[in-house]
Amino acid sequence: MSGEWIATYRLQLHAGFPLRAAAAVLPYLAKLGISHVYLSPVLQAARGSTHGYNVTDPTRVSDELGGEAAWEEFTAAARAHGLRVLLDIVPNHMAATAENPWWDDLLCHGPYSDFHEFFDVAPAPGGPWRAHLAPLGRRYGEVLEAGEFTLEVDGRGPRLRYFEHSWPLNPASWGLLAGGEPDPVFARLEELGRRADPGEDERRAYREAAARAAEVLAAAKQGALFGGAVGNRATDPDAMHALIGRQFYALHHWKLEGELVNYRRFFDIGTLAGLRTEEEKVFTATHRRVEAMIRAGELDGLRVDHPDGLRDPGAYFARLRALLPRGRVLVEKILDEEEVLRAEWPVDGTVGYDFLSRVNRLWMDGQKKDALTAFYADFTKQSVNFPAVVRERKRAVVERTFASELERLTDRALALAAGGWRHRDLSRAQVREAIARVTTALPVYRTYRRAGGPLDPADERLITDAVAAARMLAPGIAPAVFDFLAGVLLAPAPTAEEFAFIRRWQQLCPAVAAKGVEDTAFYVYDRLASCNEVGASPSALGIPSEKFHEFCHHLAAHWPHNLLGTSTHDHKRSEDVRARISALTEVADRWGEALHQWSEINAPAWQHRAPDRHAEYLLYQTLVGAWPLSEERCQAYMLKACREAKIRTSWHEPNAGYENSLREFIAGVYASEAFLRSLEQFVAPLVRAGRINSLAQTLIKMTAPGVPDFYQGTELWDLSLVDPDNRRPVDYAERVRLLERAAGLGVGAVIAAMDTGLPKLWLIARTLGLRARQPELFAGDYQPLVAQGARTSHLMAYRRGERLIVAVPRFTLALGGDWRDTHLRLRSDGWRNHFTGARLPEDAAATELFGDFPVALLVRGEGA
């Protein structure tokens, strides 16, 4: 497939919305003006998956999505409607469950498995190969005593079961199940199982012995497997422990996961195991089905999930580019404010978090930052020092969630130190502390040192600054410790052992950043919740138009194919919720007054319990941004937010008493007629302001350098919160009806239907239609335009080439419609407003630009 990239539209596939349901939406997407349907992962995932990132078999299309037949039908339907496909793929990890035959084989045969090189497992040096798993609901000994482990046989062979969990029993232990005198083959298998890194001769011997063990087991009677002494094994803790002790895995209480797991997880999720995709055979096996899709012409592009988890993202992208030489490769990369995508990567850009973080801030009045900070600090008594919050939360994540990774890095570091006389007597405790502090201080997700390659100057600066920051905050650590650590991380030509440390550290850093910042600090620091979005920083409130223009210049010059997203499947709250919350900056004083008024009204709802002002502050922002919001959705969101914050409750340590108190407080808030009246009065003027903000950022998204991306359902007003709220079913029948209605409506009728969301849908269809007919209009140079007059800070404009001008208002609530003499010099005549049809003079007054429709798209010349 090939063709112009006009816009992408993300669809979230799952059993309730499979490929055939997605195919039914394609005519609507084509009519809307979409060129590329952007699919969540389609390869076989765990049963019931709502996201597709827990892949169990990358060689086939998911049965729950309709399987291979549905995929063929979908791609044929896409072609028939002139649509191409952008597919999300998951190279970093797979499901670590019994549904994954590769993982199951690894647990069965350990280092003798055909897949022992596929997963990133780090067995203890010098000991037998063991994968440490932590699925148990209580201590291992308590599970044994309670007889909660059972034995079973299915088509895969003998297995150990614990409630919904199931693991294979390795061939060496089958002798305990076969009854009678054990065959000598089992002793041979047990002997071979002690080798952590067997050679080819030992592998051959193991395969032969395993085949013989299978024959012995098949000859045994079924009753012998579960009757008599073997049957009693399930209730005999000593016997069951002996059986489990012969496996290539060890089982632990789930609370010990961070301390004991020895395989790289996706962040802190034990059921997702990291892949060694850097190995050629792993890459080939995991990408075989995707490669077939590319060869069949079914894919125009690939979206790469979490490349920062890979050992060497650059090398991975080079291999991927070889598979897709003419398509686009777009990466899910979180970039710091001053960080840029690596120019040497053979990719076409990011999935748009960098754009989102900047366009999102256009609707925040940065001059009200101090006032909002004061209100937040006064009401919540929370820290207003976001960098300190980040350090604290990242440090907690390093110490608890990734304790085992930290210990392994410490072991490696001490082994390096012991190799020379200069650092051989460093304190283990101080080395461990220094590694944790440098990891915490790194301001970006990770660095990208490659084996045998030079240290990138950007990485050198980042590491140097992180070491300096860590050193400054830890005067009790001997300077020699930081000197040693810096020497390893900044080594001009690291040894193989030094690079092994660097590599592991580089893979740990993004997990710490994601869990410590996005999944914790974002829920702790809530000064203005619309700031707290993936790829953004809660401390960055507002952005000068000049800075936004600079970013667009950067995209035009370096990444013209970057996706431009405003809502995603990972968002904390939708673009429309954020757009309304941001309008609070225009009424900061009223917001401060409302906070105290509402807390007084709702004080009885705490029922004499100590109020949680942090949760209450977030609740009020959430209600302002998403109103009308059902109590059910609000309760679910607030529970998730408070567990993510990990202040009074968490996913790992739920505080039932606190959660019940929060639930009753929210119920009391919803039961208060006085509060709901006050809330609706406060929200009423913000609704229109938020919608104008939304229309403005949607127009910018469709006209800035890059490819606009739409998340499912957001073409109408969408007041969704974090997942799973943002993955609720989309009413496409309503959207089809509104799009058909929009085709014959003038601007006045469209504005009259504001509450339905029609203006947003109409704006998208009109703009994408123009983009499809005249793509050259959107490919010209990006040139900022400066308005003149008394209200210039409320008008932002830019030109694309010589025939397209975009103009949008800012801070319309504070403006109150009083533009005074503000105008935009168009410098030539012949301009026509694409939305209203009005022709504009060379000096276009703001009232002329926005009088009939809130935003303006001006076209000059033929086709205007």
C-alpha positions in Angstrom: 0.0 0.0 0.0 1.1 3.6 -0.6 -0.4 7.0 -0.8 -0.7 10.4 0.9 -0.8 10.3 4.7 -3.8 12.6 5.4 -4.7 11.5 9.0 -4.6 8.4 11.2 -7.5 7.1 13.4 -6.7 4.8 16.3 -9.0 1.8 16.9 -8.8 -0.3 20.1 -9.5 -3.9 19.1 -10.6 -6.5 21.6 -13.2 -9.3 21.8 -16.0 -6.8 22.1 -14.8 -4.9 19.1 -13.0 -7.4 16.8 -11.8 -6.9 13.3 -15.2 -7.4 11.7 -16.7 -4.7 13.8 -13.7 -2.4 12.9 -14.3 -3.2 9.2 -17.9 -1.9 9.6 -16.5 1.5 10.7 -14.2 1.9 7.7 -16.8 3.6 5.4 -17.4 6.2 8.0 -13.6 6.8 8.5 -13.1 7.2 4.8 -15.9 9.7 4.5 -14.5 11.6 7.5 -11.3 12.0 5.6 -9.0 9.5 7.3 -6.3 8.0 5.2 -4.8 5.4 7.7 -6.7 3.3 10.2 -4.3 2.9 13.1 -4.9 -0.5 14.8 -3.9 -1.6 18.3 -2.0 -4.9 18.3 -3.7 -7.7 16.4 -1.5 -10.7 17.1 -2.7 -13.4 19.5 -2.8 -12.0 23.0 -4.0 -13.4 26.3 -7.7 -14.3 26.5 -9.8 -11.3 27.4 -7.1 -8.8 26.7 -8.5 -5.3 26.1 -5.3 -3.9 24.7 -3.3 -6.6 22.9 0.0 -5.8 24.5 0.2 -9.2 26.3 1.0 -11.2 23.2 1.1 -15.0 23.6 1.7 -16.0 20.0 3.2 -13.5 17.5 2.9 -15.9 14.6 -0.9 -15.5 14.1 -3.7 -13.0 14.2 -5.8 -13.2 17.4 -8.6 -15.6 17.5 -10.6 -13.2 19.7 -10.3 -10.6 17.0 -11.5 -13.0 14.3 -8.3 -14.8 13.3 -6.7 -14.9 9.9 -9.9 -14.8 8.0 -11.1 -11.7 9.7 -7.7 -10.0 9.0 -8.0 -10.8 5.3 -11.5 -9.4 5.2 -10.4 -6.3 7.1 -7.5 -5.5 4.9 -9.6 -6.1 1.8 -12.3 -3.7 3.1 -9.7 -1.1 3.9 -8.3 -1.3 0.4 -11.8 -1.0 -1.0 -12.4 2.2 0.9 -9.0 3.7 0.0 -7.7 3.3 3.5 -4.3 2.0 4.5 -3.2 0.4 7.8 -0.8 1.6 10.5 -0.3 -1.3 13.0 0.9 -1.2 16.6 3.5 -3.9 17.4 5.1 -5.0 20.7 8.8 -5.9 20.3 9.7 -5.5 24.0 7.8 -8.2 25.8 5.3 -11.1 25.7 2.8 -12.5 28.2 4.5 -14.5 30.9 1.6 -16.9 31.4 0.7 -20.5 30.5 -1.1 -19.3 27.4 2.3 -18.4 25.9 3.8 -21.7 24.5 7.3 -20.1 24.3 7.3 -19.0 28.0 5.7 -22.3 29.0 8.5 -24.3 27.2 11.1 -22.1 28.9 9.7 -22.9 32.3 9.5 -26.6 31.5 13.0 -27.0 30.1 14.9 -24.1 31.4 18.3 -23.6 29.7 17.5 -26.6 27.5 14.4 -24.9 26.0 14.4 -23.8 22.4 13.4 -20.5 23.7 16.0 -20.0 26.5 17.5 -17.1 24.5 14.2 -15.5 23.8 13.4 -14.1 27.3 15.6 -11.7 29.3 16.1 -14.0 32.4 19.1 -13.5 34.7 19.7 -16.7 36.8 21.9 -16.4 39.8 25.6 -16.8 38.9 27.0 -20.2 39.8 23.7 -21.9 40.6 21.2 -23.9 38.6 19.0 -22.1 36.1 15.8 -20.8 37.9 13.2 -18.3 36.9 11.7 -16.6 40.0 8.0 -16.0 39.7 5.8 -14.2 42.3 2.1 -15.1 41.7 1.2 -16.5 45.1 -1.5 -14.8 47.1 0.3 -15.5 50.4 3.6 -16.9 51.6 4.8 -20.0 49.8 4.8 -22.0 53.1 1.2 -21.0 53.8 0.1 -22.1 50.3 1.8 -25.5 50.8 0.2 -26.0 54.2 -3.2 -25.1 52.8 -2.9 -27.7 50.0 -3.5 -25.0 47.3 -1.1 -26.5 44.9 -2.6 -29.3 42.8 -1.4 -31.6 40.0 -3.0 -32.1 36.6 -2.3 -33.4 33.1 -3.5 -31.7 29.9 -2.4 -32.0 26.3 0.9 -30.4 27.2 1.8 -32.9 29.9 1.9 -32.9 33.7 1.4 -29.5 35.3 1.3 -27.7 38.7 -1.8 -25.7 39.3 -2.5 -22.8 41.7 -6.0 -21.4 41.2 -5.9 -19.8 37.7 -2.2 -20.2 37.4 -0.6 -23.3 35.8 3.1 -24.3 35.2 4.7 -27.3 33.5 6.6 -29.9 35.4 10.0 -30.6 33.9 10.9 -34.1 32.7 13.3 -34.6 35.6 10.4 -34.6 38.0 8.1 -36.9 36.0 9.6 -39.9 37.8 7.7 -38.9 40.9 4.5 -39.1 39.0 5.0 -42.3 37.0 4.8 -44.7 40.0 6.9 -47.7 40.7 10.7 -47.7 40.6 12.0 -44.5 38.9 13.7 -45.1 35.5 17.4 -44.1 35.5 16.6 -41.5 32.9 15.1 -39.2 35.5 18.3 -39.1 37.5 20.2 -38.3 34.3 17.8 -35.4 33.6 18.2 -34.2 37.2 21.9 -34.2 36.8 21.7 -32.3 33.5 19.3 -29.8 35.1 22.1 -28.5 37.4 23.9 -27.0 34.4 23.0 -23.3 34.1 24.7 -22.9 30.7 24.8 -26.3 29.0 26.9 -27.0 25.8 25.6 -28.6 22.7 26.5 -32.1 23.8 24.6 -31.7 27.0 21.6 -30.3 25.0 21.6 -33.3 22.8 21.7 -35.6 25.8 18.9 -33.7 27.4 16.7 -34.0 24.4 17.3 -37.8 24.2 16.6 -38.2 27.9 13.5 -36.1 27.8 12.1 -38.2 24.9 12.8 -41.3 27.0 11.1 -39.7 30.0 8.0 -39.0 27.9 7.8 -42.7 26.9 8.0 -43.8 30.5 5.3 -41.3 31.5 3.1 -42.4 28.6 3.4 -46.0 29.7 2.4 -45.2 33.3 -1.3 -45.7 34.1 -3.3 -42.5 34.5 -4.3 -43.6 38.0 -0.7 -43.7 39.0 -0.3 -40.1 38.3 -2.9 -39.0 40.8 -3.6 -42.0 43.0 -1.8 -43.4 46.1 1.3 -41.6 47.4 1.4 -39.3 44.4 -2.1 -38.2 44.9 -1.4 -37.4 48.5 1.4 -35.2 47.3 -1.0 -32.3 47.0 -1.8 -32.4 50.7 1.7 -33.4 51.8 3.7 -30.1 52.0 7.1 -31.9 52.2 6.3 -34.0 49.1 4.9 -31.1 47.1 7.9 -28.9 48.1 10.3 -31.6 46.9 8.4 -31.8 43.6 8.4 -28.0 43.1 12.1 -27.9 44.1 13.0 -29.9 41.0 11.5 -27.3 38.6 13.3 -24.6 36.6 11.2 -22.0 38.4 10.7 -21.0 42.0 7.4 -19.6 43.3 7.0 -16.7 45.7 4.4 -14.4 47.4 3.4 -11.6 45.1 4.6 -9.0 47.5 8.2 -10.2 47.0 8.0 -9.7 43.2 10.2 -6.5 43.2 12.8 -8.2 45.4 13.0 -11.7 43.8 11.9 -11.8 40.2 15.0 -12.3 37.9 13.5 -11.7 34.5 13.0 -8.2 33.0 9.4 -7.2 33.2 7.5 -4.6 31.3 7.7 -2.0 34.0 6.5 -3.8 37.1 4.1 -6.2 35.5 5.1 -9.8 36.4 2.9 -11.3 33.7 4.8 -9.5 30.9 8.4 -10.8 30.4 11.0 -8.9 28.4 12.2 -10.3 25.1 15.8 -10.3 23.9 14.8 -8.9 20.6 18.4 -7.9 19.9 19.0 -11.6 19.0 18.5 -12.2 15.3 16.5 -15.4 15.8 14.2 -13.7 18.4 13.6 -10.8 16.0 12.9 -13.2 13.1 10.5 -15.3 15.2 8.6 -12.5 16.7 8.2 -10.5 13.5 7.5 -13.3 11.1 3.7 -12.6 10.8 4.3 -8.9 10.6 6.8 -9.4 7.8 4.2 -11.5 5.9 1.7 -8.6 6.3 4.2 -6.2 4.9 5.1 -8.5 1.9 1.4 -8.8 1.2 1.1 -5.0 1.0 -1.3 -4.9 3.9 0.7 -2.4 6.1 1.7 1.1 5.3 3.4 1.7 8.7 4.3 0.3 12.1 3.9 1.9 15.5 6.6 0.5 17.8 5.5 0.2 21.4 8.0 1.0 24.2 11.3 0.8 22.3 13.1 2.2 25.3 12.8 -1.3 26.9 15.0 -2.8 24.2 18.7 -3.4 24.7 19.6 -1.5 21.5 16.7 0.5 20.0 18.8 1.8 17.2 19.8 -1.6 16.0 16.2 -2.8 16.3 14.9 0.1 14.1 17.5 -0.7 11.5 16.2 -4.3 11.3 12.7 -3.1 11.2 13.4 -0.6 8.4 14.8 -3.4 6.4 11.4 -5.1 6.6 9.5 -1.9 5.8 11.8 0.1 3.5 9.0 2.2 2.0 6.6 2.4 4.8 6.7 4.5 8.0 8.1 3.6 11.3 6.7 5.6 14.2 8.0 5.2 17.8 6.3 5.5 21.1 9.1 7.7 22.6 8.7 9.9 25.7 10.8 13.0 25.2 11.8 15.5 27.8 11.1 19.1 27.1 14.7 19.7 25.8 15.2 16.2 24.4 15.0 15.4 20.7 14.5 12.2 18.9 17.7 10.5 17.8 18.5 11.7 14.3 20.5 8.5 13.5 17.5 6.3 14.1 15.9 5.1 10.8 12.4 6.1 11.8 9.8 8.7 10.7 9.0 10.3 14.0 7.2 9.7 17.2 3.5 8.9 17.9 2.9 12.4 19.0 3.4 12.8 22.8 5.9 15.6 22.1 3.3 17.5 20.1 0.6 16.8 22.7 2.7 18.2 25.5 3.1 21.6 23.8 -0.3 22.1 22.1 -1.9 21.2 25.4 -0.2 24.1 27.2 -1.4 26.7 24.7 -4.6 27.0 26.6 -3.1 27.6 30.0 -2.4 31.1 31.1 1.1 30.8 32.5 0.8 34.2 34.2 -1.5 32.6 36.7 1.0 29.9 37.7 1.9 31.5 41.1 -1.7 31.9 42.0 -2.6 28.3 41.2 0.5 27.1 43.1 -0.6 29.1 46.2 -4.2 27.7 46.0 -2.9 24.2 45.6 -0.4 24.4 48.5 -2.9 26.1 50.8 -5.7 23.6 50.1 -3.7 20.3 50.0 -0.6 21.1 52.1 1.2 19.0 49.4 4.7 19.8 48.2 4.8 22.3 45.3 8.4 21.3 44.4 7.7 18.9 41.5 11.4 17.9 40.9 11.6 16.9 44.6 8.3 14.8 44.2 9.9 13.1 41.2 13.1 12.3 43.0 11.1 10.9 46.0 8.8 8.8 43.9 11.4 7.5 41.5 13.6 6.6 44.5 10.7 4.6 46.1 10.2 2.8 42.8 13.9 1.9 42.6 14.0 0.6 46.1 10.8 -1.4 46.1 9.5 -2.2 42.6 12.9 -2.8 41.1 14.9 -3.9 44.1 16.1 -7.1 42.4 17.4 -5.2 39.4 19.2 -2.7 41.7 20.8 -5.6 43.5 22.0 -7.2 40.3 23.4 -3.9 39.1 25.2 -3.5 42.4 26.7 -7.0 42.1 28.0 -6.1 38.6 29.4 -2.8 39.8 31.3 -4.4 42.7 32.6 -7.1 40.4 34.0 -4.3 38.1 35.4 -2.5 41.1 37.1 -5.6 42.4 38.9 -6.0 39.1 41.3 -3.1 39.8 43.2 -1.8 42.7 41.8 1.7 42.6 38.2 0.9 43.6 38.3 -2.6 45.1 37.3 -1.7 48.6 34.2 0.4 47.9 31.2 0.0 50.3 28.5 -2.2 48.8 25.8 -0.1 50.6 27.3 3.1 49.1 27.6 1.7 45.6 24.0 0.5 45.7 22.9 4.0 47.0 24.9 5.8 44.3 23.4 3.7 41.5 19.9 4.4 42.9 20.5 8.1 43.1 22.0 8.4 39.6 19.1 6.4 38.2 16.7 8.7 40.0 18.5 11.9 38.9 18.5 11.0 35.1 16.1 13.6 33.7 15.1 11.6 30.6 13.9 8.0 30.1 17.3 6.6 29.2 20.6 6.9 27.3 21.5 4.9 24.2 25.1 3.8 24.5 25.7 1.0 21.9 28.3 -1.8 22.0 31.5 -0.7 20.3 30.2 2.7 19.6 31.2 6.1 20.9 29.4 7.9 23.7 26.9 10.4 22.2 27.6 14.0 23.4 24.0 14.3 24.5 24.2 11.1 26.6 27.5 12.3 28.0 25.9 15.5 29.2 22.9 13.7 30.7 25.0 11.2 32.6 27.5 13.9 33.8 24.6 16.0 35.1 22.9 13.1 36.7 26.0 12.0 38.6 26.6 15.6 39.6 23.0 16.0 40.9 23.2 12.7 42.8 26.6 13.6 44.3 25.3 17.0 45.5 22.3 15.4 47.3 24.4 12.6 48.9 27.3 14.2 50.8 27.5 11.0 52.9 28.6 8.9 50.0 32.4 8.7 49.4 33.4 10.8 46.4 35.3 7.7 45.1 32.0 5.9 44.7 30.6 8.5 42.3 33.9 8.7 40.5 33.9 5.0 39.9 30.3 5.0 38.7 30.9 7.9 36.4 34.0 6.2 35.1 32.0 3.2 34.0 29.1 5.0 32.5 31.3 7.5 30.7 34.1 5.1 29.7 35.3 6.1 26.2 35.9 2.4 25.4 34.1 0.2 27.9 35.1 -3.4 28.4 32.6 -6.2 27.8 31.9 -6.3 31.5 31.5 -2.6 31.8 29.1 -2.5 28.8 27.0 -5.3 30.4 26.5 -3.0 33.3 25.7 0.0 31.1 23.3 -2.0 29.1 21.4 -3.2 32.1 21.3 0.3 33.6 20.0 1.7 30.4 17.1 -0.8 30.4 16.3 -0.1 34.1 16.1 3.7 33.7 12.9 3.9 31.5 11.0 1.5 33.8 11.9 3.6 36.8 10.9 6.8 34.9 7.6 5.4 33.8 6.6 4.0 37.1 8.0 6.8 39.2 6.7 9.7 37.2 3.8 8.9 34.9 2.3 6.2 37.1 3.0 7.8 40.5 4.1 11.5 40.5 1.4 12.4 38.0 -1.2 11.4 40.6 0.7 13.0 43.5 1.2 16.5 42.0 -2.2 17.9 40.9 -1.8 21.6 40.8 -3.4 21.7 37.3 -4.4 18.3 36.3 -4.5 19.1 32.6 -0.7 19.4 32.8 -0.4 15.8 33.9 -0.3 14.0 30.5 2.0 11.3 29.0 5.0 13.1 27.6 4.4 16.3 29.5 5.5 17.6 32.9 3.1 18.7 35.6 5.5 21.6 36.4 5.2 23.0 32.9 2.2 25.3 33.0 1.5 27.3 29.8 3.8 27.9 26.8 4.5 31.2 24.9 3.4 31.0 21.3 7.0 31.6 20.2 8.1 28.4 21.9 5.3 26.5 20.2 6.3 28.0 16.8 9.9 26.9 17.5 8.7 23.3 18.1 6.7 23.3 14.8 9.8 24.6 13.0 11.7 21.7 14.5 9.1 19.2 13.2 9.1 20.7 9.8 12.8 20.6 9.5 13.5 17.2 11.0 10.3 15.1 11.5 7.7 16.1 8.9 6.0 12.8 9.2 5.6 12.9 13.0 2.2 11.9 14.3 0.3 14.8 16.0 -1.8 13.4 18.8 -4.1 15.1 21.3 -5.7 12.0 22.9 -4.4 8.5 23.1 -5.2 5.1 24.5 -2.7 5.9 27.3 -4.0 9.4 28.1 -4.7 10.4 31.7 -7.7 12.4 30.6 -9.0 13.3 27.1 -8.2 16.4 25.1 -11.6 17.9 25.8 -11.3 17.3 29.6 -7.9 18.9 29.5 -9.0 21.8 27.4 -11.7 22.7 29.9 -9.5 22.2 33.0 -6.9 24.5 31.4 -9.5 27.3 31.3 -9.3 27.4 35.1 -6.1 29.4 34.6 -8.3 32.2 33.2 -10.5 32.3 36.3 -7.9 31.5 39.0 -9.4 33.7 41.7 -12.8 32.1 41.2 -11.2 28.7 41.3 -9.6 29.5 44.6 -12.8 30.7 46.1 -14.7 27.7 44.8 -12.3 25.3 46.4 -12.9 26.6 49.9 -16.7 27.0 49.3 -17.0 23.4 48.1 -14.9 22.0 50.9 -17.2 23.7 53.4 -20.3 22.4 51.6 -18.9 18.9 51.5 -17.3 18.7 54.9 -20.2 16.5 56.2 -19.5 14.0 53.5 -16.2 13.0 55.2 -18.4 11.8 58.2 -16.0 13.1 60.8 -13.1 11.3 59.3 -9.8 13.2 58.5 -10.3 14.8 55.1 -7.9 13.8 52.3 -7.4 17.3 50.8 -5.2 15.9 48.0 -7.9 13.5 46.8 -10.6 16.2 47.2 -8.6 18.7 45.1 -8.2 16.2 42.3 -11.9 15.3 42.6 -13.0 18.9 42.1 -10.8 19.3 39.0 -12.1 16.0 37.6 -15.7 17.1 38.0 -14.9 20.5 36.5 -13.2 18.9 33.5 -15.6 16.0 32.8 -19.0 17.2 34.0 -21.5 15.7 33.6 -19.8 12.7 35.0 -21.7 9.8 36.5 -20.9 8.8 40.0 -20.0 5.3 38.9 -17.3 6.6 36.5 -16.1 9.1 39.1 -15.8 6.5 41.8 -13.8 4.2 39.5 -11.5 7.0 38.4 -10.8 8.3 41.9 -10.0 4.8 43.2 -7.5 4.3 40.5 -6.0 7.7 40.9 -5.5 7.3 44.7 -4.0 3.8 44.3 -1.6 5.1 41.7 -0.6 8.0 43.9 0.4 5.5 46.6 -0.1 8.0 49.4 -2.9 6.4 51.5 -3.6 3.3 49.5 -2.0 1.4 46.5 -2.6 -1.5 44.2 -0.1 -3.6 46.1 -1.3 -2.5 49.6 -5.0 -1.6 49.3 -6.2 0.3 52.4 -9.8 -0.9 52.7 -10.6 1.6 55.4 -9.4 4.6 53.5 -10.9 3.4 50.2 -14.3 3.0 52.0 -14.0 6.5 53.4 -13.2 7.9 49.9 -16.1 6.1 48.4 -18.5 7.4 51.0 -17.2 10.9 50.6 -17.8 10.9 46.8 -21.2 9.5 47.4 -21.9 12.3 49.8 -20.6 14.9 47.3 -23.0 13.5 44.6 -25.9 13.6 47.1 -25.4 17.3 47.9 -27.8 19.4 45.9 -26.1 22.6 47.1 -22.7 21.4 45.8 -24.1 20.2 42.5 -25.8 23.5 41.9 -22.6 25.4 42.7 -20.6 23.1 40.5 -22.9 23.5 37.5 -22.9 27.3 37.9 -19.1 27.3 38.0 -18.7 24.9 35.1 -21.2 26.6 32.7 -18.9 29.4 31.4 -16.0 26.9 31.2 -17.8 24.6 28.9 -17.8 27.0 25.9 -14.3 28.1 26.6 -13.1 24.5 26.7 -14.9 23.7 23.5 -13.2 26.6 21.7 -9.9 25.4 23.1 -10.6 22.0 21.7 -11.6 23.3 18.3 -8.4 25.4 18.2 -6.1 22.6 19.1 -7.9 20.2 16.6 -7.3 22.7 13.8 -3.7 23.1 14.8 -3.2 19.4 14.8 -4.6 19.2 11.3 -2.4 22.0 9.9 0.9 21.9 11.8 3.9 20.0 10.3 3.2 16.2 10.7 0.2 13.8 10.4 -2.9 14.4 12.6 -3.9 11.5 14.7 -7.3 10.9 16.1 -8.1 8.6 19.0 -11.4 6.7 18.6 -14.5 8.7 19.4 -12.7 12.1 19.9 -14.1 13.6 16.7 -17.1 14.6 18.9 -16.8 16.1 22.4 -15.1 13.3 24.5 -15.0 13.7 28.3 -13.2 10.4 29.0 -10.7 9.8 31.8 -7.8 7.4 32.1 -8.2 3.8 31.0 -10.4 1.8 31.1 -12.7 4.9 31.0 -11.2 5.9 27.6 -11.9 2.5 26.1 -15.6 2.5 26.5 -17.6 1.6 23.3 -17.9 4.4 20.7 -21.3 5.1 19.3 -20.4 5.1 15.6 -24.0 5.1 14.5 -24.4 8.6 16.0 -21.2 9.7 14.3 -22.4 8.5 11.0 -25.7 10.3 11.4 -24.0 13.5 12.4 -21.5 13.3 9.6 -24.3 12.9 7.0 -26.1 15.8 8.6 -23.0 18.0 8.6 -22.5 17.7 4.8 -25.4 20.0 4.1 -25.1 22.5 6.9 -23.8 26.0 6.9 -21.7 27.4 9.7 -24.7 28.9 11.6 -26.5 25.6 11.8 -23.3 23.9 12.9 -22.8 26.3 15.8 -26.4 25.9 16.8 -25.7 22.2 17.3 -22.7 22.9 19.6 -23.9 20.5 22.4 -23.9 17.5 20.0 -20.2 17.9 19.1 -21.1 18.6 15.5 -18.8 21.6 15.2 -15.8 19.4 16.0 -16.8 16.7 13.5 -17.6 19.3 10.9 -14.3 21.1 11.4 -12.4 17.8 11.0 -14.3 16.7 7.9 -13.9 20.2 6.2 -10.2 20.4 7.0 -9.3 16.9 6.1 -11.2 17.2 2.9 -9.2 20.2 1.9 -6.0 18.4 2.9 -6.9 15.5 0.7 -7.8 17.7 -2.3 -4.8 20.0 -2.0 -2.1 18.4 0.1 0.4 20.9 -1.2 -1.3 23.6 0.9 -0.2 21.8 4.1 3.3 21.0 3.0 4.7 24.5 2.8 7.1 26.3 5.1 5.8 27.0 8.6 5.9 30.8 9.3 4.6 32.3 12.5 2.4 35.4 12.1 2.2 38.1 14.7 -1.1 39.9 15.3 -1.4 43.6 16.0 -3.5 45.6 18.4 -4.5 45.6 22.1 -5.2 41.8 22.5 -2.4 40.2 20.6 -1.8 37.6 23.3 -5.2 36.2 22.6 -4.6 35.4 18.9 -2.1 32.9 17.5 -1.6 32.5 13.8 0.8 30.9 11.3 1.2 30.4 7.6 1.9 27.2 5.7 3.6 28.2 2.5 2.0 31.1 0.7 -1.6 30.0 0.5 -2.8 28.7 3.9 -3.2 30.6 7.2 -4.3 29.3 10.5 -5.7 31.6 13.2 -7.0 30.6 16.6 -8.0 32.4 19.7 -6.5 31.9 23.2 -7.9 32.6 26.6 -11.4 33.4 25.4 -12.9 33.3 28.8 -10.7 36.1 30.0 -11.1 37.9 26.7 -14.9 38.1 27.1 -15.3 38.8 23.3 -13.6 42.2 23.6 -11.0 42.1 20.8 -10.8 45.9 20.6 -8.5 46.7 17.6 -6.7 43.4 17.3 -6.1 42.4 13.8 -4.0 40.1 11.6 -2.0 41.5 8.6 -2.5 39.1 5.7 -0.2 41.1 3.5 -2.2 40.3 0.3 -5.8 40.0 -0.8 -7.7 37.0 -2.1 -7.9 35.2 1.2 -11.1 33.3 2.0 -12.2 31.6 5.2 -12.6 27.9 4.5 -15.2 27.5 7.2 -17.5 30.5 6.6 -16.8 31.3 3.0 -16.1 35.0 3.9 -13.5 36.9 2.0 -10.9 38.8 4.2 -9.2 42.1 3.6 -5.5 42.5 3.9 -6.0 43.7 7.5 -8.4 41.1 9.0 -9.9 42.1 12.3 -10.1 39.4 14.9 -13.9 39.9 15.0 -13.9 39.1 11.2 -11.8 36.0 11.7 -13.8 34.5 14.6 -17.2 36.2 14.3 -19.1 33.3 12.8 -16.9 30.3 13.8 -14.4 30.1 16.7 -11.4 29.3 14.6 -10.2 30.3 11.1 -8.6 28.5 8.2 -7.8 30.9 5.4 -7.0 29.8 1.9 -5.8 32.0 -1.0 -6.1 31.5 -4.7 -7.5 28.7 -6.8 -9.7 26.3 -4.9 -10.1 28.7 -1.9 
